[in-house]
Each structure stands twice: as C-alpha cells, then as structure tokens.
Amino acid sequence: MPLATLEQTDSSTDPASSASGTSRRRWIVLVAAVMALAVMAAVSLFDRPPAPVLVSDGEGSLSLIDVKTGEAAYTITDAVRAPAGSKIIRAEEKGEDTAVEVVDPKSGDVVASTRVQGTLAIRAISPFGGVAALMPPRPASADLYVPEPREETTISVAWSDGREPRTYTLEGNFEPETFSTDETTLFLLEFF
C-alpha cells in the first residue's frame, strides 16, 4: 500500500504565492503613505493662522478683522456684501451723484466703479454682486418693514461690469427685494 506523502511547498518558489505577497506588500506601503499624507495635511491645517473674518455692524459698515489681533484690516461704510461673498458693493455720495463701487473683500481695494445720478443708497444686490438696485436713502426714522408712502417709485440699477446704469420710474409704491441668480430680473415688493 502506498504511503501518502505530504509535499511542502516553498512560498518563495511558488509563483502565485510570490505575486500575492508582493501585491500585499505594495498595498501596505500604499496605505501607509496615504496615512502619512493625511497626518501631514491635518497638522498643516492646525499650523495655519486663522483666516480674517468679514463682520458687519448692522448699520452698513463692513470690517475685515484679523482673528489673532482683533485689529481691522479695513472698514468700509455704506456697503453691502453680496450673498455669495465674492464682492462688496458700496454706494458713496460724490457731489450730486452716487459712486457705486465694487470692493474686493480680501483687500478692501475698489476694483470697479460707476456713477449714478442723485443721492442714492443700495436697496438690493444680486447674489454674486454683479448688479445693485438703488433708491434714495430711507429717512433715519423709517422702519424697514413699514413702506414709505409714494405714488411713484424711481429705481436705479448699476452693474459692476461697466454697463451704463439705468433708471426706471414705476407707477406705484415698490421696494426692491432681490435679483435673480442670472442677474437679469429684479424682484420687487409692491405696497398698496
């Protein structure tokens, strides 16, 4: 009767076993490298100084505050930040006109400007800051939610891309609410 024999195979000589061992080592090296990169990225995030913060005083002034020192890098008055945050729009009286300026939120520098006839204040701004609706300033005693009585409404629209501003006169008592995201439509509230 033949005796059963056990054959031991040497993994160093078996090609299938050798390939899986090499693949496993590569996988371990790859995982270790990814983990090392993740740790380095996390450490570099905590080493960065905190980003400055743009704050509003609720009265139309915006300031860029250095979080570490508490100092303002700049303060802009009569300004509104676009909802998307990429631009600040300021309306500044210049004699008989109003200068509508686009301000870079990071530097505080004016990057575009146009003039509109009359003394005006910003009443609405588009989500990305490309266009603003302006009207005469509200009286100091005016309540935002109580409409000013008027039979006719004049609204000026100024674009930040260099287009000429336009003025619209509407029969009725309107208040600009917001612009569409493509900046082609101004939504208004009408008061009766």
C-alpha positions in Angstrom: 0.0 0.0 0.0 1.4 3.3 -0.9 2.1 5.7 1.8 0.6 9.1 1.4 3.2 11.8 1.3 2.8 15.4 2.1 4.6 17.7 -0.1 5.6 21.0 1.4 5.8 23.9 -1.0 8.1 26.7 -0.5 6.3 30.1 -1.0 9.5 31.6 -2.4 9.4 29.2 -5.3 5.6 29.2 -5.9 4.8 32.0 -8.5 1.2 32.6 -7.4 2.1 32.9 -3.7 5.0 35.2 -4.6 2.8 37.5 -6.6 0.2 37.8 -3.9 2.9 38.5 -1.3 4.3 41.3 -3.5 0.8 42.7 -4.0 0.1 42.6 -0.3 3.4 44.5 0.4 2.6 47.1 -2.2 -0.9 47.6 -0.7 0.6 48.0 2.8 3.1 50.6 1.6 0.4 52.5 -0.3 -1.9 52.6 2.8 1.0 53.8 5.0 1.8 56.5 2.5 -1.8 57.7 2.3 -2.0 57.7 6.1 1.3 59.7 6.4 0.0 62.3 3.9 -3.3 62.6 5.8 -1.5 63.2 9.1 0.8 65.8 7.4 -2.3 67.6 5.9 -4.1 67.6 9.3 -1.0 69.0 11.0 -0.6 71.8 8.4 -4.3 72.7 8.9 -3.7 73.4 12.5 -0.5 75.3 11.9 -2.2 77.9 9.7 -3.2 81.1 11.2 -7.0 81.6 11.3 -8.4 83.4 8.2 -9.7 87.0 8.7 -13.4 87.4 9.2 -15.7 90.0 7.5 -18.1 91.5 10.0 -21.0 93.9 9.8 -22.0 96.4 12.4 -25.6 96.2 11.2 -25.6 99.9 10.2 -23.9 99.5 6.7 -20.3 99.2 7.7 -18.2 96.2 7.0 -14.7 95.4 8.5 -12.2 92.7 7.8 -11.0 91.6 11.3 -7.7 89.7 11.9 -8.8 87.0 14.3 -5.4 86.8 16.1 -5.0 90.5 16.8 -8.6 91.7 16.7 -7.5 94.6 14.5 -9.4 95.7 11.5 -7.5 95.5 8.2 -10.1 97.9 6.7 -13.6 99.3 7.4 -16.0 100.2 4.6 -19.1 102.3 5.2 -22.4 102.3 3.2 -21.6 98.8 2.0 -23.4 95.6 1.3 -21.8 92.2 0.9 -23.0 90.0 -1.9 -24.7 86.9 -0.5 -22.1 84.7 -2.3 -19.4 86.7 -0.5 -17.3 87.4 -3.6 -17.9 91.1 -3.7 -18.8 94.1 -1.6 -20.8 96.9 -3.1 -20.6 100.4 -1.7 -22.7 103.5 -2.5 -20.8 106.7 -1.8 -22.1 110.2 -2.3 -20.0 112.2 -4.7 -21.5 115.7 -5.0 -24.7 115.4 -7.0 -24.0 111.8 -7.9 -23.5 108.4 -6.2 -20.4 106.4 -6.8 -21.3 102.7 -6.9 -18.1 100.8 -6.1 -17.2 97.1 -6.2 -14.7 96.3 -3.4 -12.6 93.2 -3.1 -13.5 91.6 0.2 -9.9 90.3 0.8 -8.0 93.5 0.2 -10.6 96.3 0.6 -9.5 97.7 -2.7 -12.0 99.2 -5.1 -11.9 97.1 -8.3 -14.7 98.7 -10.3 -16.8 101.9 -10.1 -19.7 103.6 -11.9 -21.6 106.8 -11.2 -25.4 107.2 -10.9 -27.2 110.5 -10.8 -28.7 111.5 -7.5 -28.0 110.7 -3.8 -28.8 107.0 -3.6 -28.5 104.1 -1.2 -28.3 100.3 -2.0 -31.7 98.6 -1.6 -30.9 95.2 -3.2 -27.9 93.4 -4.5 -27.6 90.3 -6.7 -26.4 87.0 -5.2 -23.0 87.4 -6.8 -22.7 91.2 -6.6 -22.8 91.9 -10.3 -25.8 94.4 -10.0 -27.3 96.6 -7.4 -30.7 98.4 -7.1 -30.5 101.9 -5.7 -33.1 104.4 -4.4 -33.0 107.5 -2.2 -31.9 106.7 1.3 -34.7 105.9 3.8 -35.3 108.6 6.5 -33.5 107.8 9.7 -36.8 107.2 11.5 -38.1 104.8 8.8 -38.9 101.2 9.6 -37.6 98.7 7.1 -41.0 96.8 7.3 -43.2 99.9 7.0 -43.4 101.2 3.5 -42.8 104.9 2.7 -45.9 106.3 1.2 -45.4 107.2 -2.5 -47.4 107.1 -5.8 -44.3 106.7 -8.0 -41.1 104.8 -7.4 -37.7 105.5 -9.1 -35.2 102.7 -9.0 -31.6 103.0 -10.5 -29.8 99.8 -11.4 -26.0 99.7 -11.6 -23.9 96.8 -13.0 -20.3 96.1 -11.9 -19.2 95.1 -15.4 -19.0 98.6 -16.8 -22.5 98.8 -18.4 -24.3 102.1 -18.1 -26.6 102.4 -15.2 -30.3 102.6 -15.9 -33.1 104.3 -14.1 -36.7 103.1 -14.0 -39.8 105.0 -12.9 -42.8 102.9 -11.9 -46.3 103.9 -11.0 -47.0 102.7 -7.5 -45.1 102.0 -4.3 -42.4 99.4 -4.9 -39.4 98.2 -2.9 -36.5 96.2 -4.5 -36.3 92.7 -2.9 -33.6 90.7 -4.7 -32.2 89.8 -8.1 -32.3 86.5 -9.9 -29.1 84.5 -9.8 -28.5 85.2 -13.5 -28.9 89.0 -12.7 -31.4 89.6 -15.4 -34.5 90.1 -13.2 -35.2 92.4 -10.3 -37.9 91.2 -7.9 -40.0 93.9 -6.3 -42.5 94.1 -3.5 -45.5 96.3 -4.2 -47.3 98.1 -1.4 -50.9 99.2 -1.6 
